[in-house]
Amino acid sequence: MVKVPLDLNEAFVDRHAETDPLTGAPIADPVLSGMSNAVKLAREQATVLANFEAAALADRTQTPEANLLRIANAAGKTGKRVAVQLDAARTRAKTEIANIQKRTGSPPPPKDSLALAMEAEIRARLANMLPKDRAAAIAKAKAENNETIIAAVLRGPAMLVGMGEAEQNAIKHHYRMRFHAADYARLERLNKAVDAMERPGRLFVSLVRSAEDSPSARLAAINTRAVEEAAAAHAREA
């Protein structure tokens, strides 16, 4: 039997929407709304499928096998239709997340060769420092919001500065929070919304598969084919 789980609900995505600090009303974000709408569609179509299953199983004008095949066919069509929307919403969100990360990953590139050479010099100096001295220099740059040094650290491979990727990512995190606060907050919301969308999506897929490919539906399909083949053989002999 198709049962719509409580966790198949767009409310789990909606809770990550930005809200107006004065009114508490959600602030429109088309990317997050797209995920919410896709999960809402999944919930609504799961309910439609559950109702259809109940009606089909109660239909005495058809054989039990025919009813099971009707349910399986409806589940397959519903699953494909909703899966397209879920995948599209998730892809759009992932693309937006990647765009924000790229746009806010480091300060704008240097506009002249002198600034470019200065960045290279800063990286070389940092790489030649002892780890504790380098950490102190970078901590000072972060505390002073020194974009010149931060840019030099972020706009090249971590090894050029003598640090690991984890250290560089921590500086990138600081840069986003300090210089791109609004984008950073939205990035966090979208990441959480994508995570929140995963469970309802899996529940919907599981629900559809249980109706489309249940043991009863498979047996009904086998029996139906056997009857059709027997009828065809009889017709050829007649």
C-alpha positions in Angstrom: 0.0 0.0 0.0 1.2 3.5 -0.9 1.5 5.6 2.3 2.7 9.2 2.1 5.3 9.7 4.8 5.2 12.8 6.9 8.8 13.7 6.0 7.8 14.0 2.3 7.0 17.7 2.9 8.3 21.0 1.5 8.3 22.5 5.0 11.7 21.0 5.6 13.0 23.1 2.7 11.0 26.2 3.5 12.5 26.4 7.0 15.8 27.5 5.4 14.3 30.5 3.6 15.5 33.9 4.6 13.0 35.8 6.7 12.3 39.5 7.1 13.7 40.5 10.5 10.7 42.8 11.1 7.8 40.8 9.9 9.2 37.3 10.0 7.8 36.8 6.5 9.9 34.7 4.1 12.0 36.7 1.5 11.6 35.4 -2.0 14.5 33.3 -3.4 13.6 31.7 -6.7 16.2 29.0 -6.4 15.0 27.9 -2.9 11.4 28.3 -4.0 12.1 25.9 -6.9 13.3 23.2 -4.5 10.3 23.8 -2.3 7.9 23.6 -5.2 9.5 20.4 -6.5 9.1 18.7 -3.1 5.5 20.0 -2.9 4.8 18.5 -6.3 6.3 15.2 -5.0 4.1 15.3 -1.9 0.9 16.1 -3.9 1.6 13.5 -6.6 2.3 10.9 -3.9 -1.1 11.6 -2.4 -2.8 11.4 -5.8 -1.1 8.0 -6.3 -2.2 6.7 -2.9 -5.8 7.7 -3.6 -5.6 6.2 -7.1 -4.3 2.9 -5.6 -7.1 2.8 -3.1 -9.7 3.4 -5.8 -8.1 0.9 -8.2 -8.0 -1.9 -5.6 -11.6 -1.3 -4.8 -12.6 -1.5 -8.5 -14.6 -4.7 -9.1 -15.0 -4.0 -12.8 -11.4 -5.1 -13.4 -9.4 -8.2 -12.4 -7.1 -7.8 -9.4 -4.1 -8.3 -11.8 -5.4 -5.5 -14.1 -5.8 -3.2 -11.2 -2.2 -3.9 -9.9 -0.9 -3.2 -13.4 -2.9 0.1 -13.6 -1.3 1.1 -10.3 2.2 0.2 -11.4 1.7 2.1 -14.7 0.4 5.2 -12.9 3.3 5.0 -10.4 5.9 4.8 -13.3 4.4 7.9 -15.0 4.2 9.8 -11.8 7.7 9.0 -10.8 9.2 10.1 -14.1 7.2 13.4 -14.2 8.2 14.4 -10.6 11.8 13.2 -10.9 12.3 15.6 -13.7 11.2 18.5 -11.5 13.2 17.3 -8.5 16.4 16.9 -10.6 15.9 20.3 -12.3 15.5 22.1 -9.0 18.5 20.4 -7.4 20.7 21.1 -10.4 19.6 24.7 -10.5 20.5 25.0 -6.8 23.9 23.3 -7.2 24.7 25.6 -10.1 23.8 28.7 -8.0 25.9 27.4 -5.1 28.9 26.9 -7.4 28.4 30.4 -8.9 28.4 32.0 -5.5 31.4 30.0 -4.4 33.3 31.1 -7.5 32.3 34.7 -7.2 33.1 35.0 -3.5 36.1 32.7 -3.3 38.7 35.5 -3.5 39.0 39.3 -4.0 38.9 40.5 -7.6 42.0 39.8 -9.7 44.8 42.4 -10.0 44.3 45.0 -12.7 47.9 45.6 -13.5 51.2 43.7 -13.7 52.6 45.6 -10.6 49.8 44.3 -8.4 50.2 40.8 -9.9 53.9 40.8 -9.1 53.2 42.0 -5.6 50.8 39.1 -5.0 53.5 36.6 -6.2 56.0 38.3 -3.8 53.6 38.0 -0.9 53.1 34.3 -1.6 56.8 33.7 -1.9 57.5 35.4 1.4 54.7 33.5 3.2 56.0 30.2 1.8 59.5 30.9 3.2 58.2 31.6 6.7 58.2 29.2 9.6 54.7 27.7 10.1 54.1 29.7 13.3 55.3 33.0 11.7 53.2 32.4 8.6 50.1 31.6 10.8 50.7 34.8 12.7 51.1 36.9 9.6 47.9 35.5 8.1 46.0 35.9 11.4 47.1 39.6 11.5 45.9 40.0 7.9 42.5 38.5 8.7 42.2 40.7 11.8 43.0 43.8 9.8 40.9 42.7 6.8 44.0 43.1 4.7 42.6 42.2 1.2 46.0 42.4 -0.4 47.5 39.6 1.7 44.2 37.6 1.8 44.0 37.8 -2.0 47.6 36.6 -2.4 46.8 33.6 -0.2 43.5 32.7 -2.0 44.4 33.4 -5.6 46.8 30.5 -6.0 47.3 26.9 -5.0 47.7 26.4 -1.3 51.2 24.9 -1.7 52.5 28.2 -3.1 51.9 29.8 0.2 53.3 26.8 2.2 49.9 25.7 3.6 47.4 22.9 3.2 44.1 23.1 1.4 42.2 23.0 4.8 44.0 26.1 6.0 43.3 27.9 2.7 39.7 26.9 2.9 39.5 28.3 6.4 40.8 31.7 5.1 38.3 31.5 2.2 35.5 31.0 4.7 36.7 34.0 6.7 36.9 36.1 3.5 33.3 35.2 2.4 31.9 35.9 5.9 33.7 39.3 6.2 33.5 40.7 2.6 30.4 38.9 1.2 28.2 38.5 4.2 24.9 38.4 2.2 26.2 36.0 -0.4 27.7 33.8 2.4 24.4 33.7 4.3 22.6 32.7 1.1 25.2 30.1 0.3 24.6 28.5 3.7 20.8 28.6 3.3 21.0 27.0 -0.2 23.3 24.3 1.0 21.0 23.4 3.9 18.0 23.5 1.6 19.6 21.1 -0.8 20.4 18.7 2.1 16.8 19.1 3.3 15.5 18.2 -0.1 17.5 14.9 -0.3 15.4 13.0 2.2 11.9 13.8 0.7 13.3 13.0 -2.7 14.5 9.6 -1.6 11.2 8.9 0.1 9.3 9.7 -3.0 11.5 7.5 -5.2 11.1 4.6 -2.7 7.3 5.2 -2.6 7.0 5.1 -6.4 9.2 2.0 -6.7 7.1 0.1 -4.1 4.0 0.7 -6.2 5.6 0.3 -9.6 7.7 -2.8 -8.9 6.1 -4.6 -6.0 6.1 -8.4 -5.9 2.3 -8.4 -6.6 2.7 -6.1 -9.6 5.5 -8.3 -11.0 3.4 -11.4 -10.6 0.4 -9.7 -12.1 2.5 -8.8 -15.2 3.7 -12.4 -15.5 0.2 -13.8 -15.3 -1.1 -11.2 -17.8 1.6 -12.1 -20.3 0.9 -15.8 -19.8 -2.8 -15.3 -20.5 -2.0 -13.1 -23.6 0.4 -15.7 -24.9 -2.0 -18.5 -24.4 -4.8 -16.6 -26.2 -2.4 -15.8 -29.1 -1.4 -19.4 -29.4 -5.0 -20.5 -29.3 -5.9 -18.0 -32.1 -3.1 -19.3 -34.3 -4.4 -22.9 -33.9 -8.0 -21.9 -34.6 
